[in-house]
Amino acid sequence: MQNSLPAALGFRLIGRMTLHAFSQKIALTALGLTVALGQAVATPTRALVCLGSYSTPDRESVHLFQLNLKDGSLKKMSAVDGLKNPSFIKIHPSGRYLYTVNEVSTFDGKRSGGVTAFALDVQGGKLTRLNQQPSGDTGPCHLTVDATGKYVLVAHYGGGSTSVLPIKDDGSIGAVVSQIKHKGSSITPRQKAPHAHAIHVGPNNKFAFAPDLGIDKVLVFKFNEKTGQIQETKFGGANVDPGSGPRHFGFHPNGKYAYVINEIKQTVTAFGYRAKRGKLRTLQTISTVPGPIKGNSTAEILVHPSGKFLYGSNRGHNSIAMFKIDEKNGKLTALGHEPIRGEIPRNFGIDPTGQFLLAAGQSSNNVNVFRIDPESGKLKFTGNTIDIAQPVCVRMILQD
């Protein structure tokens, strides 16, 4: 399409509206038309699914599948090997690159984990390795890319720190340019030291958010998108209830609310967000399970692209907890639970159009596909499933 909005603006916009509305806006802008009822707009039919896993170098570890957006079926496209524990992955905002952590304690002879960069052929469904770098600390478990596409930010569960690596013009990564060691502890045996469990950059790209399971806090750092430097803020971040164990985090598409899932207490905490100062204000904490469940812990949390629903995974209960979001105040109402038809849903993903949720069963070695009801937010198993050894992370990007 010629003379469309700049790519960077497009990727920022797509996070603030549904994909259908975004497609309409681009099409009408290009044609110089106003919105007219009944106008035909092309509907996406395919998405590329990228799956990270726990694996040894001699086995396939990052898997690429094609998701049919009509019936939810999956077709294998390719896979790569040669990596150890490429557990969490992130697709670059341009769609041209993919990054994965290497969740280890020794990398390239150093006491560190690693980060691997790939060129991503979205249409062909293929990865080409570009390079690797030490991540700066042990046990990297999560990573993200800032909105400019110039930096990878990494959270280290083992070492309890957050680091930043630059992205070069060819998509490869450079050495660590900034790092913050977290400090503190909390009340359970798992919380004797910091354990950074995720890292996200806020809607205006000025602040980074690091839920730390070990200190019961969502740390907030200033982020300089020109240099990649992260700095501690005077207020530090937002506390959750002692013994909660904050794990993963996400923003509402409107940028006014944010949510963290608490691994140990099996809860979700909702926050109001002030983008100018980067401050989070606690609104509510709600359980992810119907009652106390021995051996259960939570993992992933995602807001639906429409902003109407929120989902969280329960490992042990082996379900996806479903919530309705009150878009006036950001608070949650429980909608129930959907079994994943597998075991230990460490992660799940929602396709960019909001039609399907893919749940990864780490211990059952499968990924199952669920259709999302756009009105109720409820999940319905499609019957579509694939077998993969120890799947951990699910990321998706449209192919058309």
Secondary structure, DSSP 8 states (H G I E B T S, - for coil): -TT---HHHHHHHHTTS-HHHHHHHHHHHHHT----TT-------EEEEEEEE---TTS--EEEEEEETTT--EEEEEEE-S-S----EEE-TTSSEEEEEE--S-BTTBSS-EEEEEEEETTTTEEEEEEEEE-SSS-EEEEEE-TTSSEEEEEETTTTEEEEEEB-TTS-B----EEEE-----SSGGGSS--B---EE-TTSSEEEEEETTTTEEEEEEE-TTT--EEEEEEEEEE--TT--EEEEEE-TTSSEEEEEETTTTEEEEEEEETTTTEEEEEEEEESSSS--TT-EEEEEEE-TTSSEEEEEEETTTEEEEEEE-TTT--EEEEEEEE-SSS-EEEEEE-TTSSEEEEEETTTTEEEEEEE-TTT--EEEEEEEEE-SSEEEEEEEE--
